Amino acid sequence: MKVLIAESGGFSDEAAEKVRALGSVVLADLNRDYLLAAVAEADVLWVRLRHRIDREVMAAAPHLKIIVTPTTGLNHIDLDEAERRGIRVLSLRGETHFLKEIHATAEHTIALMLGLLRNLPAAVEHVRSGGWNRDLFRGSELFGKTVGVIGLGRVGHMVARYLVAFGAEVYAADSNPESNSAEPGVTLVPLPELLSRADIVTLHVNLDSATAGFFGASQFAAMRKGSWFINTARGELVDEGALIRLLQDGHVAGAALDVLSGEDPENMSSHPMVAYAREHRNVLITPHIGGCTGESMRKTERFLAERLVGHVRH
């Protein structure tokens, strides 16, 4: 088989060696044009989040049998087109047992909360420009805050546990009737109650056809005036226009986001949330780095390499 690893920066040597058992492996870092050319001979395409694997990519890959992506969210892949072409998608979705050992996104969620509450980016830039005025950056503590965790999947459970350790009062809401258990110190409540109580709301919901755009103007309006909003799940879950409006009128005090709708690594400067963040210090945005740690990437690459080899051989 011919395996194209299209985003190979820092790719695990151990994972690459496992994949070589299937045939030839090309490790590259490709932009869109080079991807469309290189995928022509590939039986397997391995990507992260740089590319949208859409009909154009699949049409350029007549031999493609498998797409591998070390993600739980799959909105960067046209799953309907893959199914139509008989292309198998191997991902981390549903790998509950394995994912319990992956902590990166939950830790980044806490980092975003602290960065937002303590004005860290602005304070760092102040020092870099020669300033040293601590009174410009008087922040808020996480201890004693009421935090609402929406979605009690793997990441939601981890975030809730970390928040309890910080001394926050933690509420959680989940639409899945099977999610009837929470960490010690976490109180399960309906979503409207969570929104009315929380100083900070953090979103950890899987994106699918039922949840796209579910957190909109009415949900933001139901939040307490002066509360903060965190999203490390998927941008398409949120009505970003409504978020901007409520940030502008002060109803939402601030937002920290690791994800945006329509992510395109080559063209994000004109995104409305990015444009707003350039002019306002109450929005902190990172470029979808929640899962981007050396530890988590090595673990997931080794795991998926084993899954790929097992799938091909059986």
FENJOJO-V65762 format. One line per field, one symbol per residue. ss: DSSP state (H for helix, E for strand, C for the rest). phi: phi as a letter, one per 20 degrees, with the letter a starting at -180 (. if undefined). Layout:
ss = ???
phi = ???
This chain:
ss = CEEEECECCCCCHHHHHHHHHHCEEEECECCHHHHHHHHHHCCEEEECCCCCECHHHHHCCCCCCEEEECCCCCCCECHHHHHHCCCEEECCCCCHHHHCCCCHHHHHHHHHHHHHHCCHHHHHHHHHCCCCCHHHHCCCCCCCCEEEEECCCHHHHHHHHHHHHCCCEEEEECCCCCCCCCCCCEEECCHHHHHHHCCEEEECCCCCCCCCCCECHHHHHHCCCCEEEEECCCHHHECHHHHHHHHHCCCEEEEEECCCCCCCCCCCCCCHHHHHHHHCCCEEECCCCCCCCHHHHHHHHHHHHHHHHHHHHC
phi = .dddeecdgmfffffffffffeqecddbcdeffffffffgdeecddcdcfdeedgffffecfefdbddbecefcfecfffffffemeeddbefnegffffeddfffffgfffgffffdlfgffffgffeoebdfffcfdcefgnfeddddodegfgfffgfffgffneeddccbfffeedccfgnddebfggfgffeffcdcdbdfebfedgmfedgffffffffnedccccebfffdefffffffffenfefabccdccflgbgebdfefgffffffdceecdcdeldgeecgfffffffffffffffffffd
